[in-house]
Every structure is written in structure tokens, then in C-alpha cells.
Amino acid sequence: MRIGVVCYPTFGGSGVVATEIGMALAKKGYEIHFITYNPPVRLDLISSGIHFHQVQIEEYSLFQHQPYELALSSKMVQVVEKYDLEILHVHYAIPHAYAAYMAKQMLLQKGIDVKVVTTLHGTDITLVGSHPNYKTAVEFSINQSDVVTTVSNSLKEDTYRLFAIDKKIEVVYNFIELDKYGHSLGGPDCQRGNIASEDEFILTHISNYRPVKRAKDVVKIFAKVLEKKPAKLMLVGQGPDMPEVKRVAKELGVYDKILFLGNSTEVNKILCYSDVFILPSKSESFGLAALEAMAAKTPVISSNTGGLPEVNVHGVTGFLSDVKQVDDMAKNTLKLIESKKVLEKYKQNAYERAKTFGIDNVLPKYEKIYESLVALTK
């Protein structure tokens, strides 16, 4: 089967998931064509079955902002025609679902009926897509997709609540490739002494440092934990809130206890050092970062919002707190690290839970969707 994958090529969750799906499908013998403006950050371009097609955006002085949607839909048409693609799987509603609809209409004029699968990931629905300036177009393009999926039941409910959707939405959870997290299972590559002293616990946060992630709360939680236990904090990623995060860290006197690691394509290796993962987001449609942590045997302290309760089980794989409840999150972090025996129990629970989101459980659901659509054209 020949499938086009359209996504953002960045460190964000939707791009990471789209890339991992594509590479996993390629390993199973599918022909996968990524269509976007840069190579996705986690894409292995030299893997068998993987192709990349760059969307070129021409500068034209008439436009204040260059029309990426037009360039993208045109590129989709070219790639579908040249490589005889059967499916376009677009991740994130804006602008990909709309561009896919335009590409589909242009292809129909040529007698080509490519099927469109749209996967909704979160803020494309709850924040951006529901904005009055975009809502009508987003709603239309979702309804025109052949199949629509969401990454959690919570996001499915939000989509029906925010938009007039006249079709069934399927839930296909994000997945994890557990074998990529072997470093975290006590291997020789994971030397904790590289990060912290023997008596220090290691807390971790990974995000794009946008306001919705509430990264400043991570530093506040860390400061409260330090009052009771010796610890280090690893902050992975970059984003607009990082200057404020550093300011708060200095104000609270914990800056020297934090490792600012920036963006990384080796999250699995970083997580092997971690004891507790902190994710106090205002909103998470699924919580891929939490699942990655759990695959690395790291229990999660998170907010009780969106799809997070579908991933992080309260009192089993970590703890859930209401958004903004810094004191409660700090208290729960201390529960996890009160003894090595308690921490080990939660680490194992987190790993067992992550297994249920393994690629072998999730990928066949996408394959079934693709096969049902291709069958309609025969």
C-alpha cells in the first residue's frame, strides 16, 4: 500500500506520532511518502520504504504571509499522481485537513480518488481550530475527510462538543515502541552519576514550553520537593516560556539544580536517568510525553485534564492533580520518592501500563482503516 503522510516536522507530539507511524508502517513493507516543508525531526530518511517530498513556498511580495496551504495541496496532488498513492493520512487539522480536501478535489477532476484520513491531536481542535476565524473551515474539512480519528476519548468528546461533526470519529491511541527505551531498563549506557549524586532524585519535564504546558509550575514543584529531598531537575525542549522558567528558577534559588538540555531527538536516552516525570499542563489531548516516560520506567505526576487520565492511572502509575495545584503535585512527588521500594513499585507499574500502548496493539488499527478505504476504490 502507498500512503502519504502530512504533518508538522517539529518536536511537537503530532509530528512525532505521525513520523513514528510512518516509519513503523515502512518496516512492515508499506511505501510511505512524507509531505511537509522540512524533514520531520525523528524521521530516518535512509530507511527502506521512506520517501520525503519537500513543500517549497515561493516568496511573493503581494502576500504578507506566504500561502503554505496552496503550496501544500499542490504538492499533495503532484506526489499522489507521480507515485500513485492510495491514502493521504494528515495529522493536525490546521492546515492539513483543509489542504487535503483541496488536493482531493483537484485529483477527482483527474479521475483519481485518493482517500483522506485525518487524525486530530489536540490544540488543533481545542484551541486553534475552535477559534471563530478558523472554525468554519476546520469543521468543513473534518466532515469531508473519509475517516477521522482522535488520539483519546477526551479529544473525541471535545471535537463533538466544539464542532458540528456528522460522522463517526474513531479513537486510536498514540503508541510507543518499547524496544527504543532499553537504555532505561538498567543498561550500561545509563550512568546516573553523569547527572546527579547517589542520594539525589532526578525529576524530568519535556515540552515545547508554551503557556499551555505550565512549565513554571514544574520549577515551583521542584523547589518544594527540594525542601524535603535532594534532587535534580532535567528540562528538555525549547519554547517561548523558557525565559520565564529560568527567571522563576533564579527567584526560587533552584537554578543551579536544573539541567537545561534543549531540544533533543534522543528523549529515550535522557529518560533513562529519570525517577519522576512532571507534566502539569493546562490541557493535554493524550500526553505522549507521559507515555514516553512510562515506557522508560518513570512514574508520572500530571494534571487531571484531557486524555491524561486515560494514560496515567492515579495511585498506580503516578498521581493526578487538578491544574495549578502545585502543592498537591509536590506532595505526590514526595510520595513517589519517599523510599526506593515505593519508587520501584511505581516505576514497574508505569512500564506495565506503557506496554498496553505498544505499537503492536495500536498500528493494526490504522492498517485496518487503510485497508477498508482502499477496498472501497476497488
C-alpha positions in Angstrom: 0.0 0.0 0.0 1.2 3.5 -0.8 0.5 6.2 1.8 1.2 9.9 2.0 1.8 11.3 5.5 1.3 15.0 6.1 2.4 16.5 9.4 4.3 19.3 11.1 8.0 18.3 11.1 8.7 19.7 14.6 9.3 18.3 18.1 5.6 18.6 18.9 3.6 15.5 19.7 1.5 15.4 16.4 4.7 15.4 14.3 6.4 12.8 16.4 3.4 10.5 16.3 3.0 10.9 12.5 6.7 10.2 12.0 6.7 7.1 14.2 3.5 5.7 12.5 5.1 6.2 9.1 8.4 4.6 10.0 6.6 1.6 11.6 4.5 1.1 8.5 7.5 1.3 6.3 9.1 -1.5 8.4 6.1 -3.7 7.6 6.5 -3.1 3.8 4.3 -0.1 3.1 5.6 2.6 0.8 5.5 5.8 2.9 5.7 9.4 1.5 6.2 12.3 3.9 5.0 15.6 2.5 5.9 18.7 4.5 8.2 21.7 4.5 11.2 20.2 6.3 12.2 16.6 7.1 10.5 15.6 10.4 12.9 15.7 13.3 12.6 12.0 14.1 12.5 10.7 10.5 15.1 8.2 9.4 15.4 9.3 5.8 17.6 6.3 4.8 15.2 3.7 5.9 13.7 1.4 3.3 10.3 2.4 2.1 10.6 6.0 3.3 10.4 9.0 0.9 10.4 12.7 1.7 8.9 15.4 -0.5 9.6 19.0 0.5 6.9 21.6 0.1 8.5 24.7 -1.4 7.0 28.1 -0.5 7.7 30.8 -3.1 8.2 34.3 -1.8 5.9 36.9 -3.4 5.8 40.5 -2.2 2.0 40.7 -2.6 1.5 38.3 0.3 2.1 39.4 3.9 2.1 35.7 4.8 3.0 33.2 2.2 0.2 30.8 1.3 1.5 27.5 2.6 -1.9 25.8 2.2 -1.8 26.3 -1.6 1.8 25.0 -1.9 0.9 22.0 0.3 -2.2 21.0 -1.5 -0.4 21.4 -4.9 2.5 19.2 -3.6 0.0 16.5 -2.4 -1.5 16.4 -5.9 1.9 16.0 -7.5 3.0 13.3 -5.2 -0.3 11.3 -5.4 -0.2 11.4 -9.2 3.5 10.6 -9.6 3.6 7.7 -7.0 0.0 6.5 -7.3 -0.7 7.0 -3.6 -3.9 5.4 -2.3 -4.1 7.2 1.1 -3.3 10.6 2.4 -3.0 10.5 6.2 -3.0 14.1 7.5 -2.1 14.9 11.1 -3.4 18.1 12.8 -6.5 19.8 11.4 -4.9 23.1 10.6 -4.0 23.5 7.7 -3.5 19.9 6.8 -7.1 18.6 6.7 -8.2 21.7 4.7 -5.3 21.3 2.2 -6.0 17.6 1.8 -9.7 18.4 0.9 -8.4 20.8 -1.8 -6.0 18.2 -3.1 -8.7 15.6 -3.1 -11.0 17.8 -5.2 -8.2 18.6 -7.7 -7.4 14.9 -8.1 -11.1 14.0 -8.6 -11.0 16.3 -11.6 -8.3 14.0 -13.0 -10.3 10.8 -12.2 -8.2 10.0 -9.1 -10.0 9.2 -5.9 -7.4 9.3 -3.1 -8.8 8.6 0.4 -8.1 11.1 3.2 -7.6 10.0 6.9 -7.5 13.0 9.3 -6.0 12.5 12.8 -6.8 15.2 15.3 -4.2 15.7 18.0 -5.5 18.3 20.5 -4.8 22.0 20.2 -5.8 21.9 16.5 -9.3 21.4 17.9 -9.5 22.8 21.5 -7.5 26.0 21.0 -6.8 26.9 17.4 -9.4 25.1 15.4 -12.3 26.3 17.5 -11.3 30.0 17.0 -14.0 31.9 15.1 -11.5 32.7 12.4 -10.9 29.1 11.6 -13.8 27.1 12.9 -16.0 27.0 9.8 -13.1 25.8 7.5 -11.9 23.2 10.1 -15.4 21.9 10.7 -15.9 21.6 6.9 -12.6 19.8 6.2 -13.1 17.3 9.1 -16.6 16.4 7.7 -15.1 16.0 4.2 -12.4 13.5 5.4 -13.1 9.9 4.6 -12.1 8.8 8.1 -11.5 10.9 11.2 -9.5 9.7 14.3 -8.6 11.2 17.6 -5.8 10.2 20.0 -8.1 9.9 23.0 -11.7 9.6 24.1 -11.4 13.0 25.7 -10.4 14.7 22.4 -13.2 12.8 20.6 -15.8 14.3 23.1 -14.2 17.8 22.7 -14.5 17.5 18.9 -18.2 16.7 19.0 -18.7 19.4 21.6 -16.9 22.2 19.7 -17.9 21.3 16.1 -21.0 20.0 14.2 -19.5 16.7 13.1 -21.8 14.5 11.1 -19.6 11.4 11.0 -18.3 8.7 13.3 -14.9 9.5 15.0 -12.6 6.6 15.8 -10.3 6.7 18.7 -6.8 5.3 18.0 -4.4 6.0 20.9 -0.9 7.2 20.4 1.6 4.3 20.7 5.1 3.7 21.9 7.9 1.5 20.6 9.1 -0.1 23.9 12.3 -1.5 22.4 13.6 2.1 21.9 13.7 2.5 25.7 16.1 -0.3 26.5 18.5 2.3 27.9 16.0 2.9 30.8 16.0 -0.7 32.0 19.3 -0.6 33.8 21.7 -0.9 30.9 25.3 0.2 31.0 24.7 3.3 28.9 22.6 4.8 31.7 25.0 6.1 34.3 23.1 8.2 36.9 26.3 9.6 38.2 26.6 11.6 35.0 23.6 13.6 36.2 23.3 13.5 40.0 24.9 12.2 43.1 23.8 8.9 44.6 21.4 10.5 47.1 19.7 12.8 44.6 16.5 12.0 42.9 16.1 13.1 39.2 12.9 14.8 38.1 12.2 15.5 34.4 9.9 17.7 32.3 9.8 17.6 28.4 7.7 20.0 26.4 7.6 22.9 23.9 7.4 25.4 26.8 4.2 27.1 25.6 1.8 28.5 28.2 -0.5 25.5 28.0 2.3 23.3 29.4 2.6 25.4 32.6 6.4 24.8 32.8 6.8 27.4 35.5 4.7 25.1 37.8 7.4 22.4 37.2 10.0 24.6 38.7 7.7 25.5 41.7 7.0 21.8 42.3 10.8 21.1 42.1 11.5 23.8 44.6 9.0 22.4 47.1 10.5 18.9 46.7 14.0 20.2 47.3 12.8 21.4 50.8 12.4 17.7 51.7 14.6 15.7 49.5 17.9 16.2 47.5 17.1 16.3 43.8 18.0 17.5 40.3 15.6 18.6 37.5 16.1 18.0 33.8 14.3 20.3 31.5 14.2 19.1 27.9 12.9 21.2 25.0 12.7 24.9 24.0 9.9 27.4 23.6 8.6 30.9 24.4 8.1 30.3 28.1 11.7 29.3 28.7 13.0 32.7 29.7 10.2 32.9 32.4 11.0 29.4 33.6 14.6 30.5 34.1 13.5 33.6 35.9 11.3 31.7 38.3 14.2 29.2 38.9 16.5 32.0 39.9 13.9 33.7 42.1 13.3 30.4 44.0 17.1 29.7 44.3 17.0 26.4 42.4 18.6 27.4 39.1 21.9 25.7 39.8 20.0 22.4 40.4 18.4 22.4 37.0 19.9 20.9 33.8 18.6 22.8 30.7 19.1 20.3 27.9 17.3 22.0 25.0 15.6 20.1 22.1 16.7 16.5 21.7 16.0 13.6 19.3 17.2 11.2 22.0 14.4 11.5 24.6 14.6 7.8 25.3 18.2 8.1 26.4 17.5 11.1 28.6 14.6 9.5 30.3 16.7 6.6 31.4 18.1 8.8 34.2 14.7 10.0 35.4 12.9 9.0 38.6 9.8 11.1 38.2 8.2 12.8 35.2 6.2 16.0 35.8 3.5 17.2 33.4 1.3 19.9 34.9 -0.3 21.0 31.7 -3.5 23.0 31.4 -4.6 20.8 28.6 -3.3 17.5 27.0 -5.3 15.6 24.4 -3.3 12.5 25.2 0.0 13.1 26.9 2.6 11.4 24.6 5.5 12.7 26.8 3.9 11.0 29.8 3.7 7.7 27.9 7.3 8.0 26.8 8.3 8.5 30.4 6.3 5.5 31.5 7.9 3.4 28.8 11.2 4.4 30.4 10.0 3.1 33.8 9.3 6.6 35.1 6.1 7.3 37.1 4.2 10.5 36.2 2.9 13.4 38.2 0.4 15.1 36.0 -2.7 17.3 35.9 -6.0 15.6 35.7 -7.0 17.0 32.3 -7.9 15.9 28.8 -6.6 12.5 27.9 -4.0 12.3 30.7 -6.3 10.1 33.0 -6.5 7.6 30.1 -2.7 7.2 30.2 -1.6 8.0 33.8 -3.6 5.9 36.3 -3.9 7.7 39.7 -2.2 5.8 42.5 -0.9 3.2 40.1 1.5 4.7 37.5 1.8 8.0 39.3 -0.7 10.7 40.5 -3.2 13.2 39.1 -3.9 16.6 40.5 -6.1 19.5 39.4 -4.5 22.1 37.1 -2.5 24.7 39.1 -2.3 22.6 42.2 1.4 22.9 42.7 1.3 21.9 46.4 -0.6 18.7 45.7 1.8 17.8 42.9 4.8 18.4 45.1 3.2 16.3 47.8 2.6 13.5 45.4 6.1 13.6 44.0 7.4 13.2 47.6 5.1 10.1 48.0 6.9 8.5 45.0 10.4 9.1 46.3 9.8 8.5 50.0 11.6 5.2 49.6 13.4 3.2 46.9 10.9 0.4 47.4 7.9 2.7 46.8 9.6 4.3 43.8 10.5 0.9 42.2 6.9 -0.2 42.6 5.6 2.8 40.7 8.3 2.5 38.1 7.3 -1.1 37.3 3.6 -0.1 37.3 4.3 2.7 34.8 6.2 0.3 32.5 3.5 -2.3 32.6 0.9 0.3 31.7 3.0 1.6 28.8 3.0 -1.9 27.4 -0.7 -1.6 26.7 0.1 1.3 24.3 2.7 -0.8 22.4 3.0 -0.4 18.7 1.8 -4.0 18.1 -1.6 -3.1 19.8 -2.1 0.2 18.0 -0.6 0.1 14.5 -3.1 -2.7 13.3 -5.9 -0.2 13.9 -4.5 2.2 11.4 -3.9 -0.7 9.0 -7.5 -1.8 9.3 -8.7 1.8 8.5 -6.4 2.0 5.4 -7.5 -1.4 4.1 -11.2 -0.6 4.5 -10.8 2.6 2.5 -8.7 1.0 -0.3 -11.3 -1.7 -0.6 -13.9 0.9 -1.4 -12.0 2.0 -4.5 -11.7 -1.5 -6.0 
